[in-house]
Amino acid sequence: MGIKTLKIVCLGLLGTGVLFVAGCGGSNINVARLSDADRAVVEQVVKKLEPMIAQRRSQGDIAALSFEELYLPLNGEERAFLRQFQNLDTRLLNITIPYQGIPSKTPDLVVIKGQMMKLAENKTQEIPPQFLPRDVYNAYMAMTAAMKKDIGRMLYVESGYRSAAYQLYLFVFYLKNHDYSIRETARFAAWPGYSEHGQPIHQAVDFVNERGIDGQNDPAAFEALEEYQWMLRHAERYGFKLSYPHGSKMAFEPWHWHYSSVSQ
């Protein structure tokens, strides 16, 4: 088979939502909706990884999670599937955001602890330790101090820096929320290497208010917050920009902002 013919075969397969091994460098995973067999493996993988992820979160070192460590709790079949999943051709996923890259090492991070939300019925909940590059942390602290002075409220960091391995786990975990469609999940969760959460140069921060409103299930609830309206007026002064506003190619995420140095 000549090179020209091979390209035609690959493009035809791409249109079906299944990328086959026949010279295309992928797998037979259906990105439109996982088969029942693949769905079962995903459920096994998540179940196996959850205890390790919970432990790393509680230890406060989840940000340094590597791909090698992610694979350790899995058996041979699960590792093979996750490796196949990780190596999917991203042309299949209709990704519309730019590739961010994967840092070769964990950046210098500040650990944020003790963020205590006051929920309904006088309940409290502490956010697990979060991580921000030092310059982003300093900008966040200056911004929240100004917000507190202006409106008497502030926003917490619900999610900061994530390693690419942790991003892969989160993507697999969230498949169940989107009928096990990889393409649909990619509209709401970034593929490893495409996430602003894993790129310190454009570090993303997911915010949540002191009462636990983060907009994840109801973006309008976060959009209505006085804290969000303050951010729209003042956040850019501190280097923070809304990543996915109304009308962007990704789903609207009012809680998701990225940092770019004000000197850039």
C-alpha positions as CSV (number, residue, x, y, z in Angstrom):
1,M,0.0,0.0,0.0
2,G,1.4,3.4,-1.0
3,I,1.6,6.4,1.3
4,K,-1.2,8.2,-0.5
5,T,-3.6,5.2,-0.1
6,L,-2.6,4.8,3.6
7,K,-3.6,8.4,4.3
8,I,-7.0,7.9,2.7
9,V,-7.6,4.8,4.9
10,C,-6.7,6.7,8.0
11,L,-8.8,9.7,7.3
12,G,-11.8,7.4,6.6
13,L,-11.4,5.7,9.9
14,L,-11.1,9.1,11.7
15,G,-14.5,10.0,10.3
16,T,-16.1,7.0,12.0
17,G,-14.8,7.9,15.5
18,V,-12.7,4.8,15.7
19,L,-8.9,4.8,15.0
20,F,-7.6,1.4,14.0
21,V,-4.0,0.2,14.3
22,A,-3.6,-0.2,10.6
23,G,-0.7,2.2,10.2
24,C,-2.4,5.1,11.9
25,G,-0.6,4.8,15.2
26,G,-3.7,4.5,17.4
27,S,-6.2,1.9,18.8
28,N,-9.7,0.6,18.3
29,I,-11.2,2.7,21.1
30,N,-14.4,4.3,20.0
31,V,-14.2,8.0,21.0
32,A,-17.9,8.7,20.2
33,R,-19.0,6.2,23.0
34,L,-16.9,3.5,24.6
35,S,-18.0,-0.1,24.1
36,D,-19.4,-1.9,27.0
37,A,-16.2,-3.8,27.4
38,D,-14.1,-0.6,27.4
39,R,-16.5,1.0,29.8
40,A,-16.1,-1.9,32.2
41,V,-12.3,-1.5,32.1
42,V,-12.6,2.2,32.7
43,E,-14.7,1.5,35.8
44,Q,-12.1,-1.0,37.0
45,V,-9.3,1.5,36.4
46,V,-11.0,4.3,38.3
47,K,-11.9,1.9,41.2
48,K,-8.2,0.8,41.4
49,L,-6.8,4.3,41.3
50,E,-9.2,6.1,43.6
51,P,-7.5,4.9,46.9
52,M,-4.0,6.0,45.6
53,I,-5.4,9.3,44.4
54,A,-7.1,10.0,47.8
55,Q,-3.9,9.1,49.6
56,R,-1.8,11.5,47.4
57,R,-4.3,14.2,47.9
58,S,-4.3,13.8,51.7
59,Q,-0.4,13.7,51.7
60,G,-0.4,16.9,49.8
61,D,1.8,15.6,46.9
62,I,-0.8,14.9,44.2
63,A,0.8,17.7,42.1
64,A,3.9,15.6,41.6
65,L,2.1,12.5,40.4
66,S,3.9,10.9,37.5
67,F,2.6,8.6,34.8
68,E,4.7,5.8,36.2
69,E,3.1,6.2,39.6
70,L,-0.4,6.4,38.1
71,Y,0.1,3.0,36.4
72,L,1.4,1.2,39.5
73,P,-1.9,0.0,41.1
74,L,-3.2,-1.5,37.8
75,N,-2.9,-5.0,36.4
76,G,-1.6,-5.8,32.9
77,E,-4.9,-5.5,31.1
78,E,-5.7,-2.2,32.8
79,R,-2.3,-0.8,32.1
80,A,-2.5,-1.7,28.5
81,F,-5.9,-0.1,28.2
82,L,-4.9,3.1,29.9
83,R,-1.7,3.3,27.8
84,Q,-3.8,2.8,24.7
85,F,-6.2,5.5,25.9
86,Q,-3.4,7.9,26.7
87,N,-2.0,7.5,23.2
88,L,-5.2,8.2,21.4
89,D,-4.8,10.4,18.3
90,T,-6.1,13.8,19.5
91,R,-7.4,14.5,16.0
92,L,-10.2,12.3,17.0
93,L,-11.3,14.4,19.9
94,N,-12.2,17.6,18.1
95,I,-10.0,19.6,20.6
96,T,-10.3,23.3,20.0
97,I,-7.9,24.6,22.5
98,P,-4.2,24.9,21.9
99,Y,-1.6,22.3,23.0
100,Q,0.0,23.6,26.2
101,G,2.8,21.0,26.5
102,I,3.8,18.9,29.5
103,P,6.5,20.3,31.8
104,S,9.6,18.1,32.1
105,K,9.6,18.6,35.9
106,T,7.3,19.8,38.6
107,P,7.6,23.6,39.0
108,D,8.3,25.4,42.2
109,L,4.9,25.3,43.9
110,V,3.3,26.8,47.0
111,V,1.0,24.5,48.9
112,I,-2.3,26.1,49.9
113,K,-3.9,24.5,53.0
114,G,-6.7,25.3,55.5
115,Q,-9.2,26.7,53.0
116,M,-12.4,26.1,54.9
117,M,-15.8,26.5,53.2
118,K,-18.9,27.3,55.2
119,L,-21.7,25.2,53.6
120,A,-25.4,25.1,54.3
121,E,-26.8,24.0,57.7
122,N,-23.7,25.3,59.5
123,K,-21.5,22.6,58.0
124,T,-17.9,23.2,57.0
125,Q,-15.7,21.5,54.5
126,E,-12.0,21.9,54.0
127,I,-10.6,22.0,50.4
128,P,-7.8,19.5,49.9
129,P,-4.3,21.0,49.6
130,Q,-3.9,22.9,46.3
131,F,-0.8,24.0,44.5
132,L,0.2,27.2,42.6
133,P,3.4,28.3,41.1
134,R,4.9,31.0,43.4
135,D,4.3,34.0,41.1
136,V,0.7,32.9,40.6
137,Y,0.2,32.4,44.3
138,N,1.5,35.9,45.0
139,A,-0.8,37.4,42.4
140,Y,-3.8,35.4,43.8
141,M,-3.1,36.6,47.4
142,A,-2.9,40.3,46.2
143,M,-6.1,39.9,44.3
144,T,-8.1,38.3,47.1
145,A,-6.9,40.9,49.6
146,A,-8.3,43.6,47.3
147,M,-11.5,41.7,46.8
148,K,-11.9,41.3,50.5
149,K,-11.4,45.0,51.1
150,D,-13.9,46.0,48.3
151,I,-16.8,43.5,48.9
152,G,-15.9,41.7,52.1
153,R,-15.7,38.3,50.3
154,M,-13.0,36.3,48.7
155,L,-12.6,33.2,46.4
156,Y,-10.7,30.1,47.3
157,V,-8.5,27.9,45.0
158,E,-10.5,24.7,44.3
159,S,-8.0,23.5,41.8
160,G,-4.6,24.8,40.8
161,Y,-1.6,23.0,39.3
162,R,-2.2,19.4,38.1
163,S,0.4,17.1,36.6
164,A,-0.4,15.6,33.3
165,A,-0.8,12.2,34.9
166,Y,-3.4,13.5,37.4
167,Q,-5.1,15.2,34.4
168,L,-5.3,11.8,32.7
169,Y,-6.9,10.3,35.8
170,L,-9.5,13.1,36.0
171,F,-10.4,12.8,32.3
172,V,-11.0,9.0,32.8
173,F,-12.9,9.7,36.0
174,Y,-15.3,12.2,34.4
175,L,-16.2,9.9,31.4
176,K,-19.1,8.6,33.4
177,N,-20.6,12.1,33.5
178,H,-20.7,12.2,29.7
179,D,-22.1,8.8,28.8
180,Y,-18.6,7.4,28.3
181,S,-18.1,9.6,25.2
182,I,-14.4,10.7,25.0
183,R,-15.3,13.4,22.5
184,E,-18.1,14.9,24.8
185,T,-15.9,14.7,27.9
186,A,-13.2,16.6,26.0
187,R,-15.6,19.6,25.8
188,F,-15.5,19.8,29.6
189,A,-12.2,18.3,30.7
190,A,-8.9,19.0,29.0
191,W,-6.8,16.2,27.6
192,P,-3.4,15.8,29.2
193,G,-1.0,18.3,27.6
194,Y,-3.9,20.6,26.7
195,S,-4.9,21.7,30.2
196,E,-3.9,25.1,31.5
197,H,-3.8,23.5,34.9
198,G,-0.6,21.7,33.9
199,Q,1.2,24.6,32.3
200,P,2.8,27.1,34.8
201,I,3.3,29.7,32.0
202,H,-0.5,30.0,31.6
203,Q,-1.5,28.5,34.9
204,A,-5.2,27.9,35.4
205,V,-7.1,28.3,38.7
206,D,-10.6,27.0,39.4
207,F,-12.2,29.2,42.0
208,V,-14.9,28.5,44.5
209,N,-16.5,30.9,46.9
210,E,-16.5,30.7,50.7
211,R,-19.9,29.0,50.7
212,G,-18.9,26.3,48.3
213,I,-20.4,27.6,45.1
214,D,-18.1,26.7,42.2
215,G,-20.4,26.6,39.2
216,Q,-19.4,23.1,38.1
217,N,-22.9,21.8,37.9
218,D,-24.6,25.2,37.5
219,P,-22.4,27.8,35.8
220,A,-25.1,30.4,36.2
221,A,-24.8,30.1,40.0
222,F,-21.2,31.2,39.9
223,E,-21.8,33.8,37.2
224,A,-24.3,35.4,39.6
225,L,-21.8,35.8,42.4
226,E,-20.7,39.2,43.5
227,E,-17.2,37.7,43.6
228,Y,-17.4,36.8,39.9
229,Q,-18.6,40.2,38.9
230,W,-15.7,41.7,40.9
231,M,-13.3,39.5,38.9
232,L,-14.7,40.7,35.6
233,R,-13.9,44.2,36.6
234,H,-10.6,43.8,38.4
235,A,-8.9,40.4,37.8
236,E,-6.9,41.4,34.7
237,R,-5.1,44.0,36.8
238,Y,-3.6,41.1,38.8
239,G,-2.9,39.0,35.7
240,F,-5.9,36.7,35.7
241,K,-8.1,36.2,32.6
242,L,-11.3,34.3,32.0
243,S,-10.3,31.3,29.9
244,Y,-13.7,30.1,28.5
245,P,-16.2,33.0,28.4
246,H,-19.6,32.8,26.7
247,G,-19.1,32.2,23.0
248,S,-15.8,30.4,23.2
249,K,-15.3,27.0,21.6
250,M,-15.2,25.3,25.0
251,A,-18.2,25.1,27.4
252,F,-18.6,28.3,29.5
253,E,-16.6,28.1,32.7
254,P,-16.9,31.2,34.8
255,W,-14.8,29.6,37.6
256,H,-11.8,28.9,35.3
257,W,-9.3,31.7,35.0
258,H,-5.6,31.6,33.8
259,Y,-2.7,33.7,34.9
260,S,-0.4,35.6,32.6
261,S,2.1,37.9,34.1
262,V,1.0,41.6,33.9
263,S,4.4,42.4,32.5
264,Q,3.9,40.2,29.5
